[in-house]
Amino acid sequence: MKRLEDFDYDASPNVSPETVSALKSPIWVCEGRPLVMIGDSGTGKSHLLIGIGTAISGPARVSAT
């Protein structure tokens, strides 16, 4: 399972820890706002999406498609 605590911010300097921390709150989901991540292969997009989803809903409710 990908966890936000394991994300390597040094390897992805364009990713702000403050922004990721803010996305752990479910407010943006409840408001129906989308989250789109764009970047090259291997930059941690899937890691962040799984980690954010897990932080919001818990590990038993996250699936990636």
C-alpha positions as CSV (number, residue, x, y, z in Angstrom):
1,M,0.0,0.0,0.0
2,K,1.3,3.4,-0.9
3,R,1.4,5.8,2.1
4,L,1.9,9.5,2.1
5,E,4.4,9.1,4.8
6,D,6.6,7.1,2.4
7,F,6.5,9.7,-0.5
8,D,9.9,11.0,-1.5
9,Y,9.5,14.7,-1.8
10,D,13.2,15.1,-2.6
11,A,12.8,13.0,-5.7
12,S,9.8,15.2,-6.8
13,P,10.7,18.7,-5.8
14,N,7.7,20.2,-7.6
15,V,5.3,18.5,-5.1
16,S,4.6,20.6,-2.1
17,P,4.2,18.8,1.2
18,E,1.8,21.5,2.3
19,T,-0.5,20.9,-0.7
20,V,-0.5,17.2,-0.1
21,S,-1.3,17.7,3.5
22,A,-4.3,19.9,2.5
23,L,-5.6,17.2,0.2
24,K,-5.8,14.7,3.1
25,S,-8.9,16.6,4.2
26,P,-12.1,15.3,2.5
27,I,-13.5,18.8,2.1
28,W,-12.6,19.0,-1.6
29,V,-14.2,15.6,-2.2
30,C,-17.4,16.5,-0.5
31,E,-17.5,19.7,-2.6
32,G,-17.2,17.6,-5.8
33,R,-13.9,19.2,-6.8
34,P,-11.7,17.0,-9.0
35,L,-8.1,16.2,-8.5
36,V,-5.9,15.9,-11.6
37,M,-2.2,15.1,-11.5
38,I,-0.1,15.5,-14.6
39,G,3.6,14.5,-14.9
40,D,6.1,12.2,-16.4
41,S,6.2,8.5,-15.7
42,G,7.7,7.5,-12.4
43,T,7.1,10.9,-10.7
44,G,4.8,9.6,-7.9
45,K,1.3,10.4,-9.2
46,S,-0.1,7.0,-8.4
47,H,1.6,7.0,-5.1
48,L,0.1,10.3,-4.1
49,L,-3.4,9.4,-5.4
50,I,-3.5,6.1,-3.4
51,G,-2.0,7.8,-0.4
52,I,-4.5,10.7,-0.4
53,G,-7.4,8.3,-1.0
54,T,-6.3,6.1,1.9
55,A,-5.8,9.1,4.1
56,I,-9.4,10.3,3.4
57,S,-11.3,7.0,3.5
58,G,-9.1,4.4,5.2
59,P,-7.2,1.5,3.6
60,A,-10.1,-0.8,3.1
61,R,-12.0,1.6,0.7
62,V,-9.4,2.7,-1.8
63,S,-9.1,1.2,-5.3
64,A,-7.1,2.4,-8.3
65,T,-8.3,2.0,-11.8
